[in-house]
Amino acid sequence: MKKSILLKAICYLLIPILLLAIVLSICSIIIQNEDSFDEKRYYSSSYFVRTYMNDISNACKNLIYHNANYYSLEDGDTTIYFTNLEEDYYYSNVKEWNYLIIYKNKALTNVELNDSTKTIDGIKQYLNEKQNAKKVNLINGEFQSDNEMMQKTGIQYLDSLKNEYYTIMSSEEETEDVEISTDREYITTKYSDFEIYSIYTEGFKENSEEAILLNILNAVSIITDNSYVIIPICSVLTLLMVIYLIFFIGSDKKLNDFDQIPLEIIIGISIFIAIFPMIVREGFLNLDFSVDISFLFTSYLLTYIVGMVCLTTFIRRLKAKSFWKTTIVGKIYFWLEKKWKKIASTLAYSTNMTIKVLIYGVVIGIIAFGILLIFDFTFVAIVLEFIVWANVLYKIIKFLKDYSKIENRLKEMKEGNNQVALDVNEFSSELKNTVLYINQISEGVENAIQDRMKSERLKAELITNVSHDIKTPLTSIINYVDLLKNEPIENEKAKEYIGILESKSQRLKNLTEDLIEASKVSTGNIAFQIEKINLVELVRQAAGEFEDRFLKKGLNTILDTTENEIDIMADSKYMYRIIENLFSNVAKYALENSRVYVDLKKVDKKVKVEIKNISKDKLNISSDELMQRFVRGDKSRTTEGSGLGLSIAQNLTELQHGKFNLVLDGDLFKVELEFELA
């Protein structure tokens, strides 16, 4: 088990690493074959020329449109506008880019302003003297560049400098009474109107996408250098680990509390968690690409974690064969299926009744539609519609009323009232047969109850009368036996016979008393004096009185209770009789030289008493049979006992609102009593 948990933990940790290695290897292969990620190929590609010329075109537009946003200086008749890195965003990824663009009497540059760059000539000198820089110029309509590809193809992008601009000028001052009228100044440019001086330094711009990706791949050069080997190996290892996890996840085929959550909710929350870093990222503008990589890596880890959680619970549900039961779609389907089956069974239960209801509904619908068709929405139509639907409502209320009467009658029957019959004529024709059957059942049950009560009463009276008739001569026999014992009889055989007479007459007396008590208990003809009694003290007292009998048979009584006082509401005399009967049963039938366990404990608001022992004879009888009167565990034996003790104990327990349970397990004999705490 520990080995399995360790292997699963290793798989969970290695899979994201292997997946990351695969992703980096694929990225490495793509980058190695992509011109935009190789400096030499990038600066000799048409992509670089297009993006660079696009940056120059944007700078020209900024000169004409947005010059008011920049800091400016005057150089003779020319106004020089200075931009900065934050304002001067460009698409080409050159490491460093500086320019000077002149249009008529305006100029725009991103060269840093200092004492030597306050003039047009100073800026030109700065651009000419820049070390390791390559030039891209447009002077007097002639395109010049140190880059061979730029020189060849850059001229075709000069048309992007041909634009039509307009500016809005106010022709009148704004006043309270005069509206402002505006005129548009249209400006049309061509590339020969511009004088452009620009330089760039080869290399990728700091924090650009290309620079950061290359730095990442250089940091994991062992992966980039072996990409074609890593991809198949990591793919196979990842696949094997996933198969291993699928095989061992949910092998117990049990669902935990998390697996009970609908799968759609888990997937929805998982998707939100996975994209949350990117949602946060959208709240920031112009972040470095390195920050984007951090957000992307965080999203990757969260996606993996929630993905494995979803995969694990998915597999567990499949193996437990509870997939659809733990989804919202499945729950809706099963609910609809259950409702449909219920409707179908209801409709199919009584075909005649279903047909009647359908015909009635169709007739009512036709009548209602016919009224609207004939009388339109007139007052007469409204009155007739009211009469029709009032009739339908009356029938429904009448049916519910009849159903309520039947329900109340069944409740009365459950409570033992079977003497009042329902009037069949008060019910609709559909329910008359049902009412008739209920009346017949009620009458039959009442007759059966009366017959049984009469039989029980005759039986109890017979037992009581016979017991009393036996008791009178039996008392005389016992008295004469006592007299004979006091006579000086020398014959030893006669003394033995007198002893047998005494034993058997005493046993017959006990049996007679048990019969009378069993008769009273079974008919409930007992007056209880309910009071609060200490059950622990009562059990200890009974155990003390049976101590001698138990010791004669070598029975060791083990009383287990952590309480000195557990109070219940019961009759102390009859409660003692219950314990006495159970101990007497133990003394008669327990295996000699064994243990008798008596446990008293509180469970919630109840008291439980358990008495356990090992039977000396085979218990070839069920617990239900053993609880019947005059029945003993070994039906063939002729030892002492009337077979009434357990029956009396059970009846006395239940009459005092307790529970009596008998458990037979092999030779183990266990009685469980349960009472409410006082």
C-alpha positions as CSV (number, residue, x, y, z in Angstrom):
1,M,0.0,0.0,0.0
2,K,2.8,2.4,0.9
3,K,4.7,1.5,-2.2
4,S,1.6,2.2,-4.3
5,I,1.2,5.6,-2.7
6,L,4.8,6.5,-3.2
7,L,4.7,5.5,-6.9
8,K,1.6,7.5,-7.5
9,A,3.2,10.5,-5.8
10,I,6.3,10.1,-8.0
11,C,4.1,10.0,-11.1
12,Y,2.2,13.1,-10.1
13,L,5.5,15.0,-9.7
14,L,7.2,13.7,-12.8
15,I,4.4,14.1,-15.3
16,P,4.4,18.0,-15.3
17,I,8.2,18.0,-15.6
18,L,8.1,15.6,-18.6
19,L,5.3,17.6,-20.2
20,L,7.3,20.8,-19.8
21,A,10.3,19.1,-21.3
22,I,8.2,18.0,-24.3
23,V,6.8,21.6,-24.7
24,L,10.3,23.1,-24.5
25,S,11.6,20.6,-27.0
26,I,8.8,21.4,-29.5
27,C,9.4,25.1,-28.9
28,S,13.1,24.6,-29.5
29,I,12.5,22.8,-32.8
30,I,10.1,25.5,-34.0
31,I,12.4,28.4,-32.9
32,Q,15.4,26.7,-34.6
33,N,13.5,26.7,-37.9
34,E,11.9,30.1,-37.5
35,D,13.7,33.1,-39.1
36,S,12.4,35.5,-36.6
37,F,14.3,33.8,-33.7
38,D,17.7,33.7,-35.4
39,E,19.5,37.1,-35.5
40,K,21.4,36.5,-38.7
41,R,18.3,35.2,-40.6
42,Y,16.0,37.8,-39.0
43,Y,18.0,40.8,-40.2
44,S,18.3,39.4,-43.7
45,S,14.6,38.5,-43.9
46,S,11.7,40.4,-45.6
47,Y,9.9,40.2,-42.3
48,F,12.4,42.5,-40.7
49,V,12.2,44.9,-43.7
50,R,8.4,45.1,-43.5
51,T,8.3,45.7,-39.7
52,Y,11.1,48.2,-39.8
53,M,9.5,50.2,-42.6
54,N,6.2,50.0,-40.8
55,D,7.9,51.6,-37.7
56,I,9.2,54.4,-39.9
57,S,5.7,54.9,-41.4
58,N,4.2,55.1,-37.9
59,A,6.8,57.7,-36.8
60,C,5.9,59.8,-39.9
61,K,2.2,59.7,-38.8
62,N,3.1,60.7,-35.3
63,L,5.1,63.7,-36.6
64,I,2.0,65.0,-38.4
65,Y,-0.8,63.9,-36.0
66,H,0.6,63.7,-32.5
67,N,3.3,66.3,-32.5
68,A,1.4,68.4,-29.8
69,N,2.0,65.5,-27.3
70,Y,5.8,65.8,-27.5
71,Y,8.4,68.2,-26.0
72,S,9.6,70.6,-28.7
73,L,12.5,73.0,-29.5
74,E,12.9,75.6,-32.2
75,D,15.9,75.3,-34.6
76,G,15.5,78.3,-36.9
77,D,12.3,77.8,-38.9
78,T,12.1,74.1,-37.9
79,T,10.3,72.8,-34.8
80,I,12.0,69.7,-33.4
81,Y,9.8,67.3,-31.4
82,F,11.4,64.8,-29.0
83,T,9.7,61.5,-28.1
84,N,10.9,58.9,-25.5
85,L,10.9,55.1,-25.1
86,E,7.4,55.0,-23.4
87,E,5.8,57.0,-26.2
88,D,7.9,55.5,-29.0
89,Y,6.6,51.9,-29.2
90,Y,7.9,50.0,-32.3
91,Y,7.2,46.5,-33.7
92,S,10.6,45.5,-35.0
93,N,12.7,43.8,-32.4
94,V,16.0,45.6,-33.0
95,K,18.2,46.1,-30.0
96,E,18.4,49.9,-30.4
97,W,16.7,52.2,-32.9
98,N,17.1,56.0,-33.4
99,Y,15.7,58.2,-36.1
100,L,15.2,61.8,-37.3
101,I,12.2,62.5,-39.6
102,I,11.8,65.9,-41.2
103,Y,8.7,67.1,-42.9
104,K,8.7,70.6,-44.2
105,N,9.3,72.8,-41.1
106,K,8.7,69.9,-38.6
107,A,11.0,67.3,-37.3
108,L,10.6,64.2,-34.9
109,T,13.3,62.3,-33.2
110,N,13.7,59.7,-30.4
111,V,17.4,60.7,-29.8
112,E,17.9,61.7,-26.2
113,L,17.9,65.5,-25.8
114,N,21.2,67.0,-24.6
115,D,23.4,70.0,-25.4
116,S,24.7,68.4,-28.6
117,T,21.3,67.2,-29.9
118,K,19.3,70.5,-29.7
119,T,19.7,71.1,-33.4
120,I,19.0,69.2,-36.6
121,D,22.7,69.1,-37.5
122,G,23.5,67.9,-34.0
123,I,21.0,65.0,-34.2
124,K,22.4,64.1,-37.7
125,Q,25.9,64.1,-36.4
126,Y,24.9,61.8,-33.4
127,L,23.3,59.3,-35.9
128,N,26.3,59.3,-38.2
129,E,28.8,58.8,-35.3
130,K,26.9,55.9,-33.6
131,Q,29.1,52.9,-33.3
132,N,28.1,49.4,-34.7
133,A,24.9,51.0,-36.2
134,K,23.5,50.4,-39.6
135,K,21.8,53.1,-41.5
136,V,18.4,53.3,-43.3
137,N,17.9,56.7,-44.8
138,L,15.5,58.4,-47.3
139,I,17.1,61.6,-48.6
140,N,15.7,63.6,-51.5
141,G,13.5,60.6,-52.4
142,E,16.5,58.3,-52.6
143,F,16.5,55.2,-50.4
144,Q,19.8,54.2,-48.8
145,S,20.6,51.3,-46.4
146,D,23.6,49.3,-45.1
147,N,21.4,46.2,-45.0
148,E,21.5,44.3,-48.3
149,M,17.9,43.0,-48.0
150,M,16.7,46.4,-46.9
151,Q,18.4,48.1,-49.8
152,K,16.8,45.6,-52.3
153,T,13.2,45.4,-50.9
154,G,12.8,48.4,-48.6
155,I,11.9,50.8,-51.5
156,Q,8.7,48.9,-52.2
157,Y,7.3,49.9,-48.7
158,L,7.8,53.6,-49.3
159,D,4.2,53.8,-50.6
160,S,3.2,53.5,-47.0
161,L,4.4,57.0,-46.5
162,K,1.8,58.2,-49.0
163,N,-1.1,59.3,-46.8
164,E,-3.9,61.8,-46.6
165,Y,-4.2,63.5,-43.3
166,Y,-6.5,66.2,-42.0
167,T,-6.5,68.5,-39.0
168,I,-9.4,70.4,-37.4
169,M,-9.0,74.2,-37.0
170,S,-11.4,76.6,-35.2
171,S,-12.5,79.5,-37.4
172,E,-14.2,81.5,-34.7
173,E,-13.8,82.0,-31.0
174,E,-16.2,80.2,-28.7
175,T,-18.8,82.5,-27.1
176,E,-22.1,82.0,-25.3
177,D,-24.2,83.2,-28.3
178,V,-22.1,82.0,-31.2
179,E,-21.5,78.4,-32.2
180,I,-18.0,77.3,-33.1
181,S,-17.6,76.5,-36.8
182,T,-14.7,74.3,-37.8
183,D,-12.7,73.7,-40.9
184,R,-10.6,70.7,-41.9
185,E,-7.1,71.1,-43.2
186,Y,-6.2,68.3,-45.6
187,I,-2.6,67.2,-46.0
188,T,-1.5,64.8,-48.7
189,T,2.0,63.4,-48.4
190,K,4.3,61.3,-50.5
191,Y,7.6,59.7,-49.6
192,S,9.7,62.4,-51.3
193,D,8.2,65.0,-48.9
194,F,10.0,63.3,-46.0
195,E,13.7,63.4,-45.1
196,I,14.5,60.3,-43.0
197,Y,17.6,59.4,-41.1
198,S,17.6,56.2,-39.0
199,I,20.0,53.8,-37.5
200,Y,19.6,50.4,-35.7
201,T,21.9,48.0,-33.8
202,E,21.5,44.4,-34.6
203,G,20.3,42.1,-31.8
204,F,17.0,41.5,-30.2
205,K,15.3,44.2,-28.1
206,E,15.6,43.6,-24.3
207,N,12.6,41.8,-22.8
208,S,11.3,41.0,-26.3
209,E,9.5,37.7,-26.9
210,E,12.4,36.4,-28.9
211,A,15.1,37.5,-26.4
212,I,13.3,35.9,-23.4
213,L,12.5,32.7,-25.3
214,L,16.1,32.3,-26.4
215,N,17.4,33.0,-22.9
216,I,15.0,30.3,-21.6
217,L,16.1,27.8,-24.2
218,N,19.8,28.6,-23.5
219,A,19.2,28.0,-19.8
220,V,17.9,24.5,-20.6
221,S,20.4,23.8,-23.4
222,I,20.4,20.1,-22.5
223,I,16.8,20.0,-23.7
224,T,17.3,22.1,-26.8
225,D,20.3,20.1,-27.9
226,N,18.5,16.8,-27.5
227,S,15.0,17.8,-28.6
228,Y,14.5,15.0,-31.1
229,V,15.4,12.4,-28.4
230,I,13.6,14.0,-25.5
231,I,10.2,14.2,-27.3
232,P,9.7,10.4,-27.9
233,I,11.2,9.3,-24.5
234,C,9.2,11.8,-22.4
235,S,6.1,11.0,-24.4
236,V,6.4,7.3,-23.8
237,L,7.2,7.8,-20.1
238,T,4.3,10.2,-19.6
239,L,1.9,7.8,-21.4
240,L,3.1,4.9,-19.1
241,M,2.7,7.0,-16.0
242,V,-0.8,8.1,-17.0
243,I,-1.8,4.4,-17.7
244,Y,-0.4,3.4,-14.3
245,L,-2.4,6.1,-12.6
246,I,-5.5,5.2,-14.5
247,F,-5.0,1.5,-13.5
248,F,-4.5,2.2,-9.8
249,I,-6.8,5.2,-9.2
250,G,-10.1,4.2,-7.8
251,S,-9.1,0.5,-7.4
252,D,-11.3,0.3,-4.3
253,K,-14.3,1.3,-6.4
254,K,-15.5,3.6,-3.7
255,L,-16.3,7.3,-3.9
256,N,-15.2,9.9,-1.3
257,D,-17.1,13.1,-0.4
258,F,-15.3,15.1,-3.2
259,D,-16.4,12.6,-5.8
260,Q,-20.0,13.2,-4.8
261,I,-19.8,16.8,-6.1
262,P,-21.3,17.1,-9.6
263,L,-18.6,16.8,-12.2
264,E,-19.7,19.9,-14.1
265,I,-19.2,22.0,-11.1
266,I,-15.7,20.7,-10.6
267,I,-14.8,21.2,-14.3
268,G,-16.2,24.8,-14.2
269,I,-14.2,25.7,-11.1
270,S,-11.1,24.0,-12.5
271,I,-11.3,26.0,-15.8
272,F,-11.7,29.3,-13.8
273,I,-8.6,28.4,-11.6
274,A,-6.5,27.5,-14.7
275,I,-7.3,30.8,-16.5
276,F,-7.3,33.0,-13.4
277,P,-3.6,34.0,-13.8
278,M,-4.3,35.1,-17.4
279,I,-7.4,37.1,-16.3
280,V,-5.2,38.9,-13.8
281,R,-2.6,39.5,-16.5
282,E,-5.2,41.2,-18.6
283,G,-5.5,43.9,-15.9
284,F,-2.0,45.1,-16.6
285,L,-0.8,46.9,-19.7
286,N,2.6,46.9,-21.4
287,L,4.2,44.3,-19.1
288,D,7.5,42.7,-20.1
289,F,7.4,39.5,-21.9
290,S,9.2,37.9,-18.9
291,V,6.2,38.8,-16.7
292,D,4.0,37.1,-19.3
293,I,6.1,34.0,-19.1
294,S,5.7,34.0,-15.3
295,F,1.9,34.2,-15.7
296,L,1.9,31.5,-18.3
297,F,4.0,29.2,-16.2
298,T,1.7,29.7,-13.2
299,S,-1.3,29.0,-15.4
300,Y,0.4,25.8,-16.6
301,L,1.0,24.5,-13.1
302,L,-2.6,25.3,-12.0
303,T,-3.9,23.7,-15.2
304,Y,-1.9,20.6,-14.5
305,I,-3.1,20.4,-10.9
306,V,-6.8,20.9,-11.6
307,G,-6.5,18.7,-14.7
308,M,-5.1,15.8,-12.6
309,V,-7.9,16.4,-10.0
310,C,-10.5,16.2,-12.7
311,L,-8.9,13.1,-14.2
312,T,-8.7,11.4,-10.8
313,T,-12.3,12.0,-9.9
314,F,-13.4,11.1,-13.5
315,I,-11.6,7.7,-13.2
316,R,-12.9,7.0,-9.7
317,R,-16.5,7.6,-10.8
318,L,-16.1,5.4,-13.9
319,K,-14.7,2.5,-11.8
320,A,-17.3,2.9,-9.1
321,K,-19.9,2.8,-11.9
322,S,-21.4,6.0,-10.6
323,F,-20.3,8.4,-13.4
324,W,-23.7,9.6,-14.6
325,K,-25.1,9.5,-11.0
326,T,-22.5,12.2,-10.0
327,T,-23.2,14.6,-12.9
328,I,-25.9,17.2,-13.2
329,V,-26.8,15.9,-16.6
330,G,-27.1,12.3,-15.2
331,K,-29.1,13.5,-12.3
332,I,-31.5,15.3,-14.6
333,Y,-31.7,12.2,-16.8
334,F,-32.4,9.8,-14.0
335,W,-35.0,12.2,-12.5
336,L,-36.8,12.5,-15.8
337,E,-36.6,8.7,-16.3
338,K,-38.0,8.1,-12.8
339,K,-40.8,10.6,-13.4
340,W,-41.6,9.0,-16.8
341,K,-41.7,5.5,-15.4
342,K,-44.0,6.7,-12.6
343,I,-46.2,8.4,-15.1
344,A,-46.2,5.4,-17.4
345,S,-46.9,3.0,-14.6
346,T,-49.7,5.3,-13.4
347,L,-51.3,5.4,-16.8
348,A,-50.9,1.7,-17.3
349,Y,-52.1,0.7,-13.9
350,S,-55.8,1.2,-14.7
351,T,-56.4,1.4,-18.4
352,N,-60.1,1.9,-18.0
353,M,-59.6,4.8,-15.6
354,T,-56.9,6.4,-17.8
355,I,-59.2,6.2,-20.9
356,K,-62.0,7.8,-18.9
357,V,-59.8,10.7,-17.8
358,L,-58.5,11.2,-21.3
359,I,-62.0,11.1,-22.8
360,Y,-63.2,13.5,-20.1
361,G,-60.3,15.9,-20.8
362,V,-60.8,15.8,-24.6
363,V,-64.5,16.5,-24.2
364,I,-63.9,19.4,-21.9
365,G,-61.2,20.8,-24.2
366,I,-63.6,20.5,-27.2
367,I,-66.4,22.2,-25.3
368,A,-64.2,25.1,-24.2
369,F,-62.7,25.6,-27.7
370,G,-66.2,25.3,-29.2
371,I,-67.5,28.0,-26.9
372,L,-64.7,30.4,-27.9
373,L,-65.2,29.5,-31.6
374,I,-69.0,30.2,-31.5
375,F,-69.3,33.1,-29.1
376,D,-65.8,34.6,-29.6
377,F,-64.6,36.5,-26.5
378,T,-68.0,37.8,-25.6
379,F,-69.7,38.0,-22.2
380,V,-71.7,34.9,-23.0
381,A,-68.5,33.0,-23.8
382,I,-66.9,34.1,-20.5
383,V,-69.9,32.9,-18.5
384,L,-70.1,29.5,-20.3
385,E,-66.3,29.0,-19.9
386,F,-66.6,29.8,-16.2
387,I,-69.4,27.2,-15.9
388,V,-67.3,24.5,-17.7
389,W,-64.1,25.1,-15.7
390,A,-66.1,25.4,-12.4
391,N,-67.5,22.0,-13.1
392,V,-64.0,20.6,-13.6
393,L,-62.8,22.2,-10.4
394,Y,-65.8,20.9,-8.5
395,K,-65.0,17.3,-9.6
396,I,-61.4,17.7,-8.6
397,I,-62.3,19.0,-5.2
398,K,-64.9,16.3,-4.8
399,F,-62.4,13.6,-5.7
400,L,-59.8,15.0,-3.2
401,K,-62.5,15.2,-0.5
402,D,-63.4,11.5,-1.1
403,Y,-59.7,10.6,-1.1
404,S,-59.3,12.4,2.3
405,K,-62.2,10.5,3.8
406,I,-60.7,7.1,2.7
407,E,-57.3,8.2,4.1
408,N,-58.8,9.1,7.5
409,R,-60.7,5.9,7.6
410,L,-57.5,3.9,6.9
411,K,-55.8,5.8,9.7
412,E,-58.6,4.9,12.1
413,M,-58.2,1.2,11.1
414,K,-54.5,1.4,11.8
415,E,-55.2,2.8,15.2
416,G,-57.6,-0.1,15.9
417,N,-61.0,1.5,15.2
418,N,-62.8,-1.0,13.0
419,Q,-66.3,-0.5,14.1
420,V,-67.4,2.5,12.0
421,A,-68.1,2.0,8.3
422,L,-68.0,4.5,5.4
423,D,-71.2,5.4,3.7
424,V,-70.8,4.1,0.1
425,N,-73.5,6.5,-1.2
426,E,-71.4,9.6,-0.3
427,F,-68.6,8.7,-2.8
428,S,-68.4,9.0,-6.5
429,S,-68.9,6.0,-8.7
430,E,-65.2,5.5,-9.4
431,L,-64.5,5.1,-5.6
432,K,-67.5,3.1,-4.5
433,N,-65.9,-0.3,-5.0
434,T,-62.8,0.9,-3.1
435,V,-65.0,2.1,-0.2
436,L,-66.9,-1.2,-0.2
437,Y,-63.7,-3.2,0.0
438,I,-62.4,-1.0,2.9
439,N,-65.6,-1.6,4.8
440,Q,-65.4,-5.4,4.3
441,I,-61.7,-5.4,5.3
442,S,-62.5,-3.4,8.4
443,E,-65.4,-5.8,9.3
444,G,-63.2,-8.8,8.8
445,V,-60.3,-7.4,10.9
446,E,-62.8,-6.5,13.7
447,N,-64.2,-10.0,13.7
448,A,-60.7,-11.5,13.7
449,I,-59.7,-9.3,16.6
450,Q,-62.8,-10.2,18.6
451,D,-62.3,-13.9,17.9
452,R,-58.6,-13.7,19.0
453,M,-59.4,-11.7,22.1
454,K,-62.1,-14.2,23.0
455,S,-59.7,-17.1,22.4
456,E,-56.9,-15.4,24.4
457,R,-59.4,-14.6,27.2
458,L,-60.6,-18.2,27.3
459,K,-57.1,-19.5,27.3
460,A,-56.0,-17.2,30.1
461,E,-59.1,-18.1,32.1
462,L,-58.5,-21.8,31.5
463,I,-54.8,-21.5,32.6
464,T,-55.8,-19.4,35.7
465,N,-58.7,-21.8,36.7
466,V,-56.6,-24.9,36.2
467,S,-53.7,-23.4,38.0
468,H,-55.9,-22.5,41.0
469,D,-57.5,-26.0,40.9
470,I,-54.1,-27.6,41.0
471,K,-52.8,-25.2,43.6
472,T,-55.2,-26.3,46.4
473,P,-54.4,-30.1,46.3
474,L,-50.8,-29.3,45.7
475,T,-50.6,-27.2,48.9
476,S,-52.0,-30.2,50.8
477,I,-49.4,-32.5,49.2
478,I,-46.6,-30.2,50.2
479,N,-47.9,-29.9,53.7
480,Y,-48.3,-33.7,54.1
481,V,-44.8,-34.2,52.7
482,D,-43.5,-31.8,55.4
483,L,-45.4,-33.8,58.0
484,L,-43.9,-37.0,56.8
485,K,-40.4,-35.6,56.9
486,N,-40.9,-34.9,60.7
487,E,-42.1,-38.5,61.3
488,P,-39.5,-41.0,62.7
489,I,-39.2,-43.3,59.7
490,E,-36.4,-45.8,59.8
491,N,-36.8,-47.1,56.3
492,E,-34.2,-45.4,54.1
493,K,-36.1,-46.1,50.9
494,A,-39.2,-44.3,52.3
495,K,-37.0,-41.3,53.2
496,E,-35.7,-41.2,49.6
497,Y,-39.3,-41.3,48.2
498,I,-40.3,-38.5,50.5
499,G,-37.4,-36.4,49.2
500,I,-38.4,-37.0,45.6
501,L,-42.0,-36.1,46.5
502,E,-40.8,-32.8,48.1
503,S,-38.7,-31.9,45.0
504,K,-41.3,-32.7,42.4
505,S,-44.1,-31.0,44.4
506,Q,-42.0,-27.9,44.8
507,R,-41.3,-27.9,41.1
508,L,-45.0,-28.3,40.3
509,K,-45.7,-25.3,42.6
510,N,-43.2,-23.1,40.8
511,L,-44.6,-24.2,37.4
512,T,-48.1,-23.3,38.6
513,E,-47.0,-19.9,39.9
514,D,-45.2,-19.2,36.5
515,L,-48.3,-20.2,34.7
516,I,-50.4,-17.7,36.6
517,E,-47.9,-14.9,36.2
518,A,-47.4,-15.7,32.5
519,S,-51.2,-15.5,32.0
520,K,-51.3,-12.1,33.8
521,V,-48.4,-10.8,31.9
522,S,-49.6,-11.9,28.4
523,T,-53.0,-10.2,29.0
524,G,-51.4,-7.1,30.5
525,N,-53.4,-7.6,33.7
526,I,-50.6,-6.2,35.9
527,A,-50.5,-2.8,37.8
528,F,-47.0,-1.3,37.6
529,Q,-45.6,1.1,40.2
530,I,-43.4,3.2,38.0
531,E,-40.6,5.0,39.8
532,K,-37.0,6.0,39.3
533,I,-34.7,3.0,40.1
534,N,-30.9,2.6,39.9
535,L,-30.4,-0.2,37.4
536,V,-26.8,-0.8,38.3
537,E,-27.7,-1.4,42.0
538,L,-30.5,-3.7,41.0
539,V,-28.3,-5.8,38.8
540,R,-25.6,-6.0,41.4
541,Q,-28.2,-7.1,44.0
542,A,-29.5,-9.9,41.8
543,A,-26.0,-11.0,40.9
544,G,-25.2,-11.2,44.7
545,E,-28.2,-13.4,45.4
546,F,-27.3,-15.8,42.6
547,E,-23.6,-15.9,43.6
548,D,-24.0,-19.2,45.5
549,R,-25.8,-20.9,42.6
550,F,-23.2,-19.6,40.1
551,L,-20.3,-20.8,42.3
552,K,-21.7,-24.3,42.5
553,K,-21.4,-24.6,38.7
554,G,-18.1,-22.8,38.6
555,L,-19.6,-19.7,36.8
556,N,-17.5,-16.5,37.1
557,T,-19.7,-13.4,36.8
558,I,-18.0,-10.4,35.2
559,L,-19.9,-7.2,35.6
560,D,-18.7,-4.4,33.3
561,T,-20.0,-0.9,33.8
562,T,-18.3,2.5,34.2
563,E,-21.2,4.0,36.1
564,N,-22.3,3.6,39.7
565,E,-25.8,4.9,39.0
566,I,-27.9,4.6,35.9
567,D,-31.5,5.5,36.5
568,I,-34.5,4.3,34.5
569,M,-38.3,4.7,35.1
570,A,-39.7,1.2,35.9
571,D,-41.3,-1.0,38.5
572,S,-38.5,-2.2,40.8
573,K,-40.3,-5.5,41.7
574,Y,-41.0,-6.5,38.1
575,M,-37.6,-5.2,36.9
576,Y,-35.9,-7.4,39.5
577,R,-38.1,-10.3,38.2
578,I,-36.7,-9.7,34.7
579,I,-33.1,-9.9,35.8
580,E,-33.9,-12.8,38.1
581,N,-35.4,-14.8,35.3
582,L,-32.4,-14.2,33.1
583,F,-29.9,-15.1,35.8
584,S,-32.0,-18.2,36.6
585,N,-31.8,-19.2,32.9
586,V,-28.0,-18.8,33.1
587,A,-27.7,-20.9,36.3
588,K,-29.7,-23.7,34.6
589,Y,-28.3,-23.9,31.1
590,A,-24.8,-22.2,31.2
591,L,-21.7,-24.3,30.6
592,E,-20.0,-25.2,33.9
593,N,-16.7,-23.5,34.8
594,S,-17.2,-20.7,32.2
595,R,-17.8,-17.0,32.4
596,V,-21.0,-14.9,32.5
597,Y,-20.7,-11.4,31.2
598,V,-23.0,-8.6,32.3
599,D,-22.5,-5.3,30.6
600,L,-24.3,-2.0,31.5
601,K,-23.7,1.1,29.3
602,K,-25.3,4.3,28.2
603,V,-25.8,4.8,24.5
604,D,-27.2,8.2,23.5
605,K,-30.2,8.6,25.8
606,K,-30.7,4.9,26.4
607,V,-29.5,2.2,28.7
608,K,-28.4,-1.1,27.4
609,V,-28.0,-4.3,29.4
610,E,-26.3,-7.4,27.9
611,I,-26.1,-10.8,29.6
612,K,-23.9,-13.3,27.7
613,N,-22.9,-16.9,28.5
614,I,-21.9,-20.1,26.7
615,S,-24.6,-22.8,26.7
616,K,-23.8,-26.3,27.9
617,D,-26.1,-27.9,25.4
618,K,-26.4,-27.4,21.7
619,L,-28.7,-24.6,20.8
620,N,-30.7,-26.5,18.1
621,I,-33.4,-23.9,17.9
622,S,-34.0,-20.4,16.6
623,S,-34.2,-17.3,18.9
624,D,-37.9,-16.8,17.8
625,E,-38.8,-20.3,18.8
626,L,-36.9,-20.1,22.1
627,M,-39.0,-17.0,23.0
628,Q,-42.2,-19.0,22.8
629,R,-43.8,-20.3,26.0
630,F,-43.0,-23.8,27.2
631,V,-40.0,-24.1,24.9
632,R,-36.4,-24.8,26.0
633,G,-33.1,-24.9,24.1
634,D,-32.9,-28.7,24.1
635,K,-36.4,-30.0,23.5
636,S,-35.5,-33.6,24.6
637,R,-34.0,-32.8,28.0
638,T,-35.9,-33.3,31.2
639,T,-34.0,-30.9,33.5
640,E,-35.7,-28.3,35.7
641,G,-37.4,-25.3,34.0
642,S,-40.8,-24.5,32.7
643,G,-39.9,-22.7,29.5
644,L,-41.8,-19.6,30.7
645,G,-38.9,-17.6,32.1
646,L,-37.8,-15.8,28.9
647,S,-41.3,-15.2,27.7
648,I,-42.2,-13.6,31.1
649,A,-39.0,-11.5,31.0
650,Q,-39.8,-10.3,27.5
651,N,-43.4,-9.4,28.2
652,L,-42.5,-7.6,31.4
653,T,-39.8,-5.6,29.5
654,E,-42.1,-4.6,26.7
655,L,-44.9,-3.6,29.1
656,Q,-42.4,-1.2,30.8
657,H,-41.7,0.3,27.3
658,G,-38.3,-1.5,27.0
659,K,-36.8,-3.6,24.2
660,F,-35.9,-7.3,24.6
661,N,-33.7,-9.0,22.1
662,L,-32.3,-12.5,22.1
663,V,-29.2,-13.5,20.0
664,L,-28.0,-17.0,19.4
665,D,-24.6,-17.4,17.7
666,G,-23.4,-21.0,17.9
667,D,-23.2,-21.8,21.6
668,L,-23.3,-18.1,22.6
669,F,-26.5,-17.1,24.3
670,K,-27.0,-13.3,24.6
671,V,-29.9,-11.3,25.9
672,E,-30.1,-7.5,25.2
673,L,-32.3,-5.2,27.2
674,E,-32.8,-1.5,26.3
675,F,-34.6,1.2,28.4
676,E,-34.9,5.0,28.2
677,L,-32.7,7.0,30.6
678,A,-34.8,8.5,33.4
